[in-house]
């Protein structure tokens, strides 16, 4: 009699615990093995976010738009054989920048303002995204000091000055947002909107 053949799919470059950053492309690779020899299988990829793909190649380049925990399922089919493998991936979560505030709303030329960006850890299913405010950075014209999400800055001219706040999470993913400071020319009438905004 003929021995029963074994067919399996193996993950080559990912496994449980893989961490990725949102929107970063990653080339997922697998092997379909028939009695430990590679087989030219067809693959169905389910990335756990309601997106499915079929390929003839044992790899697929993909990125996640949103942070969270996802279960990837790869199914391989070859002749009458079928096998599947799953793995969990964690994708970094963009922090909420909604708590931003400035110490002044109306700015005169040469006046120093303080921009504060408190960022709290984000909890999602499967993990807590932690952000390091000690390494957060503010950049832009007129920034003189930045520490733990707080920047001292002096907009250098009339008009709009753009400031960028950047912070990393524990996965090494970087996130940023922009803040704009508006310095009105003397004698300008009717400025009712806040002049520092996100």
N, C-alpha and C positions, 0 to 999 in steps of 0.2 A: 504494500500500500504506500501511497504518497503521504509524506509528512504534512501536517497543517502548516501553512505559511503564516508568518506574523507580519502585520502591517501596522505602522504607527507614524505619527507626526511628532517631530521634536522641534522645540523652539531653539533657535541658534543664538540669537543675541538679545533675548529678553526673557524674563521670568518674573515670578511674583516679587513685588518690591521695586520694580522699575519706576523711576521718577522722571517726569518730563515737564517742560515748561509749555504753557499755552502757545499755540501757533508755531512751535518749533517742529519742523519736519523730522521724522524719525523713520528709518528704513527697517521695518520688522522683517526678520528672516526666519524661515523654518526649513525643515527637511522632511520629506516623506520617505519612509524606509520600509522596503519589503525584504524581509529576512536580512536586515541590516545593510541592504544595498539601496542606494538612492533610486527612487522611482519617479518617472515623469508624470506626476499627479496633477490634478486640477485642484485649486484651492478656493475655499469660500472664507472670507474674512468678515467677522462681526466685531466691531470695535467697541461695543457696549454703549454706544450713543445713538442707536437706531440707524446706523449706517452700515451697509453690507456691500461687499465687493467680491467679484469672482475673477480669478487670474489663472493663467497657465504657468506662471512663474512662482517660485517659492519665496517671494519677497513682495512687500508692498510698502510704499512710502506714504506716511499719514501724519496728520497733526490734529490735535484736539483744540477746539476753539475755546472751550470753557474748562475751568478747573474742576477737580473732583476725583472720585475713584471709579474706575471703569474695569469691567471684566472683558477681556479679549478672548474670543473663541475662533480658532482656526480649524476648519474641517478639510481633510485631504481625501480625494477619491481617485482610485486607480483600478481599472478593470472592475472586478466585483468587490474590491476592498474599499473600506471607508474607516477613517479614524479621525478623532478630534482631540484637541488639547486646549486648555484654558489657562489664562494667566491674568493677574490683577496689576493694573498700572495706576499710579497716582500722578495727577497733573496739578501743578501749582495753581493757586487761586489768586486772582488779582485782588488786592486789598481795596477796601472802600476808602475813597478820598473825600467823602462827604463832610468830615468833621473839620475841614480846613477853616482857618480863620486868620484875619489880620488884625493888628492892634489899632489900625486907623482906617477909616474909609475914604477920607478926603486927604489927598497928599499934595503938599507944595513942593516945588523943585528944591532939591537939597535936603529934604526932610527924610529922616530914617524911619523905616517901618519894620515891623516884626511879622514874619509869616510863619504860622504854626500849622503843622500837618500831623496831628495825632493819628497813628495807625494802630488798630487793634488786630490781634490774631483772629483769623477766620476759622470757624469750626464747620466742617462738612462731614458727610458720612464717610467714615473710615480714617480720618486724620484731622489734625489741627495744623493749619498753615501758620507758621510763625514768621514774623518780620523783624529785622534787626534795625531798630531806630538808631543805634549807636553808629551804624555805618551808612545811614541815609544821607543823601547829598542834595543840596539845593545848588542850582547853577543859574547864571544870568548876569547881566550887566549891573554892577553896583552891589553884588553880594559881598559882604565883608566878613561874615562869620556864619557858620552853620554847625549846629550841634543837636543831635537827637530829634530831628524833625523840625527844628526851629532855625529860621534864618534871619539875620539882620541884614537889611539891604537899603540902599539909597538909589532910587531910580535916577539915572544920570541926565535925563533930558525930558523935555515936554513930550507928551504923547504917550503911547503904550509901550511898556517894557514887559517882555516875556520872561518868566522864571519857570524852571523845570525842577520838579521834585522827583528823585529816583530812590527806590528802596528795593532790597533783595529779600527773598524768602529763604527758608532753610534748604530748599532744593537747588539754590543758586540761580533762580529765575529773577529777572529784573523787571520792575514795573515803574512806569512814570506817569506823571500828569503835569499839565501846564497851569500856571496861574498868571494872570495879567494885572499889572498895576498901571493905572492911568493918571498922569500928572497933567492937570489942566493949566492952560495959560492964564496968567492973572487977568481978572476982569471978565472971565467966562461966566455967562449967566445961564441958569437953568439946569445945572448938573444935579439931577435928582436921583440918578442911579448910583449904586455903590461904585467906587472907582477901583476897588481891588476885587477881582472875581476869578472864579475857576472855570 
